[in-house]
Amino acid sequence: MSHFTFQRSAGVLCATSFVLLILGCAQAPQSGSVKMPGAVFAGRSTFRFLPDKSQPAVTTPDWRNIIGQEILYALNVKRYRFFPMKRTDLLVGYHIVLSDNENVLTLNSYLGHPITGDPSAQTDLARFQNPNRPGVAKQGLLVIDFIDPKKNVLLWRGWTTTRFQPGMGQEKFQVLAKDAVTRILAGYPAR
């Protein structure tokens, strides 16, 4: 192998590696959470899920059930107790963005539980936008909200970008859901 061929091969390999690195970073999941000012978690030990008001054509009940089970497991590990039919200290809601052109404002009304009066929740919505389409939520976004049932205010919101896509097989969805919920709830306070 001549020196020129070696140099050319090394250059192509470096360029390819750089492009793959950039693509990998661009698609790496982004996660975060925000605790609302004044939110108190002391004394809270029970939760229930808000009823699902999402469009049935967008997410299947199986998908919502898988995510709900992952949230249930993660909160049990953090020593919270689930009571589906009793009064609880927390309401938990979650939303998956799978449809194209979903307005980012939908994230505060998706469960029929209006929390939009909270200015912190409103300013928080900007981070969920598709950078190429202002006002539109990123496809694959998963958001989990914790709401005070007495005051009807958002206490904590966690989110992550995922590779969820409509038509995805249930087995792959389950793996992605476990990873997404784990990333989101890593920052949620334990009891």
Secondary structure, DSSP 8 states (H G I E B T S, - for coil): --HHHHHHHHHHHHHHHHHHHHHHHHTS--EEEEE-TT---TT--EEEE----S-TTTS-HHHHHHHHHHHHHHHHHTT-EE-SSS--SEEEEEEE--STT-BGGGGGTTTS---TT-HHHHHHGGGGEETTEEEEE-TT-EEEEEEETTTTEEEEEEEE-----TT--HHHHHHHHHHHHHHHHTTS---
